Amino acid sequence: MVLGAQVHNSTNYTEMLPQVWPTIKALHANTVEVPVAWEQIEPVEGQFDFSFVDALVRQARENNVRLVLLWFGTWKNSGPSYTPEWVKTNPGRFPRMTNRSGGMHFVLSPHGRNTLQADKRAFTRLMQHIRKIDTRHTVIMVQPENEAGSLGLSRDFSAEAQQLFEGPVPSELVQALGRNPGNWSQVFGVHADQAFNAWYVARYIDEVAAAGKAVLNLPMFCNAALTNPFDEANAGGGASGGPNWNVINIWKAAAPHIDFVAPDIYDRKHKHYLAFLDHYARPDNALMIPETGNALDFARFIWPVLGKGAIGFAPFGMDGTSYSNFPLGAPVLDDTAIDAFAASYRLFAPIAEDWARIALENPTWGVARDDEGSDQSTVMGRWRITAQFGLWQMKEKNDPRLRPHPNATRMVGGAVVAQLAPDEFLVAGRDIRMRFAPTGAGSMEFLSVEEGTFVDGKWKMRRRWNGDQTDFGLNFVEPVMLKVRLHTFGEA
Ligand code: N0T
């Protein structure tokens, strides 16, 4: 389970690494996502320099964390800014997309065979190098390209691309989607441009990934710049062709060597965040959040992320280089911002394997405060579980005669529940109250509420919660894990 953190975009230099590790340590992260740029490993065509990768892998080991390498190549937030100068300055050999009026768009064309060959060669050399130096398996995953697609232009309008666009949709794709054959407009209607670009961008990246996997078979994923999760009509208006939520099926058909596609979530509306999780958690797609905002508001979403069985989560911009991507993330990465994420990482890091197994084998539910702080509930077996936010621990509800709890207006609070047996649950959370009530007759009574953790795969109790700690529901402040056994009485 990746309790991750992504560093800033320009932290991919050996001399910056000392500004990474203290933040990662404070965060209790077990995995760091770091860019490796094409321009840095192949500044001169055919001459490779892996000194940064060497330093990174060595220092990651010294700091006891795993790595996810981010290949900044043909596409970085759609643009070619991380390609070497010999690529940037040769649009004849490495064509950009052509816009509707015949002009040059800044994004490289996915139809450029030379670009694909050059990117593929550099990426393969990177994978060869990792194979050589990383027998200890410090690098656990690779992300080929970053937020691929095209911002500002829906597809390539060059003569060559236009010809492809007017031709039939490849039969593998229509078959995979269960559609009737036709040209792109016939099959995809108003989404034809986006679908077309998605297919060619995904085919391109699949070829890069396949070449890399042939050398070293690491899991590979692609991250998505997202559009509004409910607005189908405008879903093509973002990084067109990237693995946005509305074209996941096209990516699945086009890129069999990409193990999963993953959402970069910077949208802090609760309803939107949860909708993204639903879009990307599929039987054919493992859920991982490779980037999310590092502001306080985002930290609580780790709970529903865990509840949906995610394999990873990583706030973006976690290093000491003092850049801030506000308003996407925190205005300043101070101790409070770090602690918002560190709190849950501290709890889960020592038991990441235990939790991964539990979440695989048992029903789970995760919950985070919504934008209003309303009660939320679910039913698991014969129990209704309700989450409440912003309450004093000994009060049933907000009492206007008392001063409001400081959390009443803060975007904090969340929990995750795993049902181990009909009447037995694990519950972990922060800034939240969790209540259990039978859906049928009788009243709930706790048999035991044990606070503890897993040691060598076995539950180990630290203390029992009782009295004030259970009389008003289970009130979490700092994250702890509870094993809760319930029964009902008085049903007759
Ligand atoms: C991200 C990051 C980095 C609701 C931004 C986010 C990273 C890239 N792009 O700091 O550049 O390399 O993957 C795009 C956010 C879209 C805005 C959504 C607003």
Residues whose N, C-alpha, C, O or C-beta is under 5 A from the ligand:
A	BS01	N0T	E147 A225 Y266 D267 N325
